[in-house]
Amino acid sequence: MKNIRKPQIIIFVLGLVFIVSAFAVSFMPNSYENLKVNTTETLPQGVHIPININTADKATLCLLDDIGEKTAQSIIDYREENGGFDTKEEIMYVKGIGEKTFEKIKNYIDVK
């Protein structure tokens, strides 16, 4: 160890830190981490992100985090009674969807 100089040790340690950091980044969750089905490869055929809450069926709405069959049906009932959603935020008028749920799903839904 006497033959190794301080700069060489520092370079070795920095290289090791870089390698460990790069390895750790490869295991970070993707951008769909809040979605139960989190990659386009595993989404049912014909389902795309963002999910259009004005046209999605019950099964598709159930793919959203914290949306079960009952809430999905409430979304469908609301849009039929009110002529659809004008904004994403309007989904919070549906019984069972509050601010917390909206925050989880807002990046995965659309009204267009």
N, C-alpha and C positions, 0 to 999 in steps of 0.2 A: 504494500500500500504506500510505502515511502516514495516509490517512483511516480505515482500519480500526483499531478499538481492540482491545486485548488481550481483553476479555470476548467480543467478537464472534468472534475467532479461536478462542478456547477452545470456544465453543458450536459453531462450525463443525466443529472437530476431533472433539468429542464426538459430534456428529450423524453424522459420517463413520464413526467407530468403531462406532456403533450399527448403521448400515446394513450395514457389512461383517460384523459379528457375526451379524445376522439372516440375511444371505445364507448365511454359513457353516453356521449351524444347520440350514438347509433341506437341506443335503447330508449330514447325519449319518445313519449307518446306522440302520435300524429295529430293533425288538426281536428280530427273527428273524434277526439277522446270522449266527448260527452254523449256520443251517439252509440246506441246499443250495437248496431251493425256499423263497424268503423272503417271499412274500405269499400271502394266501388266494386272490387272483385267479389265481395260477399253480399252486396245488395241484391235483392231480388231483381230479376230481369225487368227493365223498364222503369226502375226507381232511380231517380237522380237527386243529387243534393244541389241546391236547396229543394226541399219538398214544398210544392205548391199547396197551401192549406185550403185553397178554393176548389181544388179538383181532386185531391188525394182521397183514396178510399180508406176504410177503417184500418185495414191491415198495414197500409203504408204509414198512416199516422201513428200506429202503435210502435213503429221503429224509433220514434223520438223518445228521448230519455224522459222518464216520469209520465209518459202517456200510455195509459192502459186502454182496454176496450171501452170502458164506460166513458172515459174522458174523450176518446176518439169519437164516439157516437155523439157526445155533447158538442164537439166541434162541428160535426156534420149537421146536426140539428140547428145550431146557431147560424151557420152559413146559409142553410135553406130558408130559415125564418127571416134573415136579414139581408138576403141578396148577396151574400159573400162578404169577405173581409176586404176593407179598403187599405188597411195598413197591417203590418205584422203585430203591432202593439194591441190591436183590437182583439187579439186572441185572449187577452187577459180578462175580457168580459165573459168568457166561457167559464162556467162553474167547474172548479177543480184546477184552474190554471191561474196562479198568482205570479207575483214578481219573480220569485225564486225559480219557478219552473220556466217562466219566460226567459230569464237570463240564461238558462241551460240550453234552450232550444232556438233562441233568436237567430243564431248564425246558420241554422239548418232549415229554416222555413222561409217562404216567400209568398207573395200574394199575386204575382204576375203569371 
